[in-house]
Amino acid sequence: MDADTIVSLVHDMLWVTLKLAAPALLSILLIGLLIAVFQAATQINEMTLSFVPKLIVVALVLVLAGHWMLRLITDYTLELFTHIPALID
């Protein structure tokens, strides 16, 4: 296994990880920004006001995008397993 193969495997792994994490992280970022603006406008500094909506949104995103995320990681794993004999040489 040469360096180009390893770099390619790491690149693919990081790209799949980014795709898997993006929906949840972007939704948390958006909700956090909206809640921060709301808290700044109303001067309400309640910790549960920011935690509970983020938790609900992440659960909703995982329910809605979970099928796509599972298919993505399954396809990547199957592709990696099918390429193992070529990687051993």
C-alpha positions as CSV (number, residue, x, y, z in Angstrom):
1,M,0.0,0.0,0.0
2,D,1.5,3.3,-1.1
3,A,1.1,6.8,0.2
4,D,-1.3,7.8,-2.5
5,T,-3.7,5.0,-1.5
6,I,-3.5,6.0,2.1
7,V,-4.1,9.7,1.3
8,S,-7.1,8.7,-0.9
9,L,-8.6,6.5,1.9
10,V,-8.2,9.3,4.5
11,H,-9.7,11.9,2.1
12,D,-12.7,9.7,1.5
13,M,-13.1,9.0,5.2
14,L,-13.0,12.7,6.1
15,W,-15.4,13.5,3.3
16,V,-18.0,10.9,4.5
17,T,-17.5,12.2,8.1
18,L,-18.2,15.7,7.0
19,K,-21.3,14.7,5.1
20,L,-22.6,12.7,8.1
21,A,-22.0,15.5,10.6
22,A,-23.1,18.5,8.5
23,P,-26.9,18.2,8.9
24,A,-26.8,18.0,12.7
25,L,-24.1,20.6,13.1
26,L,-25.6,23.1,10.7
27,S,-29.0,22.8,12.3
28,I,-27.5,23.3,15.8
29,L,-25.6,26.4,14.5
30,L,-28.8,27.9,13.0
31,I,-30.9,27.3,16.0
32,G,-28.2,28.5,18.3
33,L,-27.9,31.7,16.3
34,L,-31.7,32.3,16.3
35,I,-31.9,31.7,20.1
36,A,-28.9,34.0,20.8
37,V,-30.6,36.8,18.8
38,F,-33.9,36.2,20.7
39,Q,-32.1,36.1,24.1
40,A,-30.2,39.3,23.2
41,A,-33.4,41.1,22.1
42,T,-35.4,40.0,25.2
43,Q,-32.5,39.8,27.7
44,I,-33.7,36.4,28.9
45,N,-30.7,34.4,30.0
46,E,-32.1,30.9,30.6
47,M,-29.9,28.0,29.8
48,T,-32.8,25.6,29.1
49,L,-34.0,28.0,26.5
50,S,-31.0,27.3,24.3
51,F,-30.6,23.6,25.2
52,V,-34.1,22.2,24.7
53,P,-34.7,23.5,21.2
54,K,-31.3,22.3,20.0
55,L,-32.0,18.9,21.4
56,I,-35.4,18.8,19.6
57,V,-33.9,20.0,16.3
58,V,-31.1,17.5,16.4
59,A,-33.6,14.7,17.1
60,L,-35.8,15.9,14.2
61,V,-32.8,16.1,11.8
62,L,-31.7,12.6,12.8
63,V,-35.2,11.3,12.1
64,L,-35.5,13.1,8.8
65,A,-31.9,12.5,7.5
66,G,-31.2,9.2,9.3
67,H,-32.1,7.1,6.4
68,W,-29.7,9.0,4.1
69,M,-27.0,9.0,6.7
70,L,-27.3,5.2,7.2
71,R,-27.2,4.6,3.5
72,L,-24.1,6.8,3.1
73,I,-22.1,5.1,5.8
74,T,-23.3,1.6,4.6
75,D,-22.2,2.4,1.0
76,Y,-18.9,3.7,2.2
77,T,-18.3,0.6,4.4
78,L,-19.2,-1.8,1.7
79,E,-17.0,0.0,-0.8
80,L,-14.1,-0.1,1.7
81,F,-14.6,-3.8,2.4
82,T,-14.7,-4.7,-1.3
83,H,-11.4,-2.8,-1.8
84,I,-9.6,-4.6,1.0
85,P,-8.0,-7.3,-1.2
86,A,-6.6,-4.6,-3.5
87,L,-5.2,-2.7,-0.5
88,I,-3.3,-5.6,0.9
89,D,-1.1,-6.0,-2.1
